[in-house]
Amino acid sequence: MKRFISAICIYLLAVLLIVLPPELYEIFTDADYGNAPGGEVRAAVRVSKTKTNKKIKKLILGDSTGHALYPSEKEYDDIVSMACNQAITFAGQYFLLKNYLETNKDNLPREIIFLLTPESFENDVDKYAYQYFLKPFPIREYKLLYTKHLYSRIKSIPLYWTANLPFIQTSGYTPRVAVPAFTERTSMSELTSEYLVLMDSITKEYRVPFELYATPVRDDRVEQIEKISLDLQNGNLYYLSHLLKPYIETINYYPSKLFLDPVHMNDNDTPKDYLGIL
């Protein structure tokens, strides 16, 4: 028995000696302190916890395509934007929304708009979550808002518990090992479904109108829209049809030549006030 325990200890030590040095090297040499990726997310978190005295017409949430239209770092007269990126997942979007509504419960916005591209519905915890979700949303602060599924996915991130260490939290360090993929059967991930229901619920609790609105879509990318429509027809997303059917109606298609990748428009071609609210 002692030999077995000794063998296990030696094995674990060997693994640590192999795995840790490269990770430690990246932490102390490649970390970009003060200029870490995710500034738009940290800005959104700050906004979500800031009490405002202004009368806000619209509160905007969004992925990176929404951020391109209404950046979270920018100040506006009578709107507030917390649009940042897809990697925070719908869980992060819910955390932002909950923060803002609780902080400004005596001065609620007239309407809440979630600006996102159709592909974002499929998003789950991925390799970017360590940098863009775990760091700006510390586990100790938000764990009570975790669903069982979210917690299981977070635990699949290598070294997930290190993200909130002070010297890593504001750095550019991310573990080199990939996050295991999570296969979905529909156009919407389980994580998205869970937290979109919670977002819908909390906006009803505060009695603030809540709407999903599509950002510009390439005219050669209709597959995702067809998947959402098919899931609605099959009844897979019946409990969210009141949000998804109007969302599909907001889609505007633009020529593919105006896009720099599948979902983001060229800077010069991005609409300046897409919703006509400024």
Steps between C-alpha positions, in 0.01 A plus 500: 500500500782739588666424165174576319458834680864587433456417131192727480688785669794463264264497201321816616831673566620409152180638346539825694862535393396457137182710499574788737827645361351598160191646670710695752722625218198641317358655816816694579629579149203524263246653735395844383438675831286810475417435134344156529237393246143560605502872574149523352377236747657673800342825381161327479538364853581848630194642324281222640596598855475877452197687625378759252291810565412548133175381347601211279288422194677179402737261672702305242659158543689329223772278359798638303277588204282700737813655650606615152173694479478634857828450695479451876796736549315796347278741693163596354237760590196288574601141425734262680696230319648189655561331164833318508558154347368149450754327723334620821214264403136567577588439864726805498228700324258402775751601769538844338125543473436393858772733628356798314137443597586450867729805505247722322172354627377851585585634154432222250552534123190522281611205287772235483639388165733205450695549174656180366580301191312168454815290553523619860203285600715188455781626720601302807799520732806481274873571498436874527293472818807496727599849386163658427267329750689371803724804544239781483237289681685352802367162611470603864269788403280330244500130590153518656371598154655193335271232363612140536588489131707819515696376800580169330624688193709740707668206671599368156725805449860402584620679814170691516554576870813707422309763300412704807848512649594872530810481278313307228162670508623814322752324278479357150577147616277212382570126549645338190287185528175512302155484660308183408232573241135468595275363226156652465197356320320823417566857386530606864741367762369376833692780670341765278154356556537497879622857529274647233207370705651668808550826309140491385384426853692779672388764247140394565565520873617861459229567240740627235434405134767261369577441132754300301621686192719363220820674397580517125515154338693403187270418209680169446447375857139395538569153642487609865173685448352192335611287797330734746182509289498121473542459875208738554287306253590170668413641841852463640511866603128561560569652844708775336291555189375838631862622482633307199222561250527881531881461493488329160284783367770755593765337279652725235718336234803682361735411208780265606760740357425737788621246758853428616401155634180291529331734748693829534464785254790708376550806718417740217180311415366458853178703548558803722166486681350164410195531724444869430508591868778758526 
